[in-house]
């Protein structure tokens, strides 16, 4: 920073000279692309370049308020990029462009903001998407304890695909792309310092390539990423949207040993912990093997497993335990882990 | 609210049952439309309905942190809808769809959130746009003093138009669509209570219809809405982007008497106050009259005026005062009015 202050001040948010300097120094240099460089209040995506004319559009947004801002395996910026890319991917949509809006607490170190921007730029490259437009606001120290990031994304829905939480059908196989609970425990550990530093890593990852490969295998009725609220909550949402009964098999759930041990120690259920790089698919039974193989061939789906089935019945989710009994798996009640994403 | 608590708790943000109930009760019922009803992580906009195939897309985002949440003439919800609609309009783009993401401080009254949602729904109807996707997060009381709203918007750029801050040309007329300073002073007054209650109203308004009418008149090189930082800052941005010298005429600036009096009393310069329902256009001189008429024929452009001219020269802005002298008009320095939008 050639001349500005080393921490963010309210003046950085006033829309004047310091706001411009901050945007130039922190964001424009890192996110650099043709659309952002236009410097207008909205970015223009030329039809000739972004190839959406024969597709429906997908559109999504999420705010990120995770604390701490940095944790093993990720940071607020990576979550904000991948989370929005993944919400598009779960609709069968190739990500076209992201927006990023920053609400900054007065007093945040400019280098912290630069680290987040750097991480977002790297995440966008990894997810093959551009951050084309954005905004920054600054609020008093008492009104924001650091940094909130909101991303939105536009995608082009792959023609002929229509995964939706409302499309699960009796007989479908339930396939999970990998291990449960990594993100939730990584953030918990970063907060509490359970001495499990290097062993608990967030799974934050971009899922479009994986989703595209799975869609190519065919038979996908539902895609959903089990983030906040965990797999149990996501499955309940799908059960309600589709009007079906879902049963999952405890013994089939992929969970890392370190995560299992830490969750037990802390009295947490991995089925309710947030994931940031996993998807769950409901797939026509004849194509379940093909989808499982497609997942396992992708770097983000190596631990994929068939974890359950869909049946007719009262909408809800049941867990078949290791000893063969069934118990209802409800939607998350209460707060669990605040500010996990 | 049939059963939930009357104030927002951290559990409302956990992604479980209470989160779902909040979204259903507060947002889905009010924003109701086919896309939102799908209930997936991303909304799908069918090409057959949203008519964007022959257009470039415009994409924009802004966060709103205004305090207080409600003020004469508007509220955070109206600002969030109109602000994003206007950023699309300034690019010559018809708004297609908005996203809305809410960061809520624990303890906010649910009825307050409902009032904001109601206002956003009304604003979206007024602007003829749908809110198709969204997110809610809850943070501790100490981390957010009420409510932050982030909207993003997708629009279809009117074929054949390309207004940009970089396109001002020597000889262009500078035309302002109405009075200056209304929003900034309305919010200041709502905070400080200067006893000017009913007389100072925010100008928050959706500008697409006005922009469309002006584009039809022809000759528009630049469109920009002078929000945070005021007209002086906006003109400086354009001067830099286009590499031109802009001169404006103090005597020609439309300002309401009550606003002028209040600004003088408070020692504020209307040229640096935020506007939320005005646009400034730079127009080929031969079409300046046609554009002025088109503005005046629109309900949001009745007080439009030609306020200056564009010339070759060192990029910058000058004010010709009422007595004929010139003074440089710089970009806003420092903080002026924090949290004005």
Interface residues (C-beta under 8 A of the other chain):
Chain A: X9 X10 X11 X13 X14 X15 X16 X17 X18 X19 X20 X38 X39 X40 X41 X42 X43 X44 X45 X46 X47 X50 X52 X53 X54 X55 X56 X57 X58 X59 X60 X61 X62 X63 X64 X65 X86 X87 X88 X90 X91 X93 X97 X99 X100 X101 X102 X103 X132 X133 X134 X135 X136 X137 X138 X139 X140 X142 X143 X144 X145 X148 X150 X152 X153 X154 X155 X157 X164 X165 X166 X224 X225 X227 X228 X229 X233 X237 X241 X274 X330 X331 X332 X333 X334 X335 X336 X337 X338 X339
Chain B: X9 X10 X11 X13 X14 X15 X16 X17 X18 X19 X20 X38 X39 X40 X41 X42 X43 X44 X45 X46 X47 X50 X52 X53 X54 X55 X56 X57 X58 X59 X60 X61 X62 X63 X64 X65 X86 X87 X88 X90 X91 X93 X97 X99 X100 X101 X102 X103 X132 X133 X134 X135 X136 X137 X138 X139 X140 X142 X143 X144 X145 X146 X148 X150 X152 X153 X154 X155 X157 X164 X165 X166 X224 X225 X227 X228 X229 X233 X237 X241 X274 X330 X331 X332 X333 X334 X335 X336 X337 X338 X339
